[in-house]
């Protein structure tokens, strides 16, 4: 298959669904790790077309959503300072901090700019040598290599007025934390294909053996996701627990060696706090000692900021797969994309945003037609 449309073919989708219905004999709970997969599932009604025995649990796979509140507050503090140009991808601007967001900082006179690449921020730093330029570097393993390359280039070119506010997280430790939770119901995982395209699949066999769960690497189109579910259900029905690459057109077992080499040079593994979840050991990256001068937290002395999550936001339970978005009392009422309580309602990959965007407002079990937010 060459074209995206082929991965949305309804006849092929029905064949995969028929196979899943014919295979399943008992209840199984699968977690899709990536927020992009969550949006595809809700948009196309995949969860509602599956047998009742197959439940999809939405995992903490949205990078914006898991960026901790204290890091958001650090971003707000830095962006508010005179002489700073703060650069970010657009979906971070409405993520609420303790009492405001980056849009509000911009309305108050802060120089907050939306960019489409970290290299755009580096160019801005070159063009404004008398200003401090900060790029908000968040995300999973997919966005870490270009952010690492930007810091590498800044050092190579001698651009000293550029720094990176880092909040990068890693998927395998998050899976481990989920499986170690006493409330965990997950029996298998759909792993994010774009993450594995960078890092490969070497870290997953240990997880499948330790926790006796299958991990199926898959993509984001409807047929990708249905094939991933089909393979996971077949493993579970057979009592198997292996790593299965269902996204071989993109993912090689070894990943991307050049990207991994860049990550190993610029970053080092560290404990990282996840919004609504807490600290997960060895689940993130920070700049290595060689590149520490480009660390915005140290440059602007904001390492001591600490915060507490608002009680009314239950996004932590959503991110852990303990609560569906429409089971939250605030969903669609006091919490909407225009008045969000948490990042899961703001982010383009957030589960709450997916449920709101595609009108999954109630407990209906019939597939819904996708409709835009008015």
Helices and strands as residue ranges (DSSP letters): G 4-8, H 10-23, E 28-32, H 35-44, H 46-49, E 54-58, H 63-66, H 69-79, E 84-88, G 90-92, H 102-107, E 111-114, H 118-127, E 132-139, H 141-157, E 162-169, H 171-180, E 188-192, H 193-199, H 204-211, E 214-218, H 222-238, E 243-245, H 257-266, E 267-274, E 278-287, G 289-294, H 296-299, H 315-319, G 325-327, G 343-345, H 351-357
